[in-house]
Amino acid sequence: MRTTERYTGAAVILKMLGVDTIFRYPSGAIMPIYEELFRQSRIRRVLVRHEAGAAHAAQGYERDLKDQSGPRGSGLLLLLATVAGVVDDA
């Protein structure tokens, strides 16, 4: 008998991101993803005080990683998600 695993949408998003660190600013619309973050421990969570702070922290983290291990794209993804959230709130 084969068992299949069930994933929530938030779990799929986190798995597809493929990141080891998330700079976060909790808000209502994204709470299911935060709930999923706390169910697992493979992604480090860094709490910031503002959306722009999260974008800048992700960008700095990305630049530091490029100097050590080659190019990666997660900082840009987090920056775009942050900007989209700010525009949506305006």
Secondary structure, 3 states (H helix, E strand, C coil): CCCCCCCCHHHHHHHHHCCCEEEECCCHHHHHHHHHHHHCCCCEEEECCCHHHHHHHHHHHHHHHHHHHCCCCHHHHHHHHHHHHHHHHC
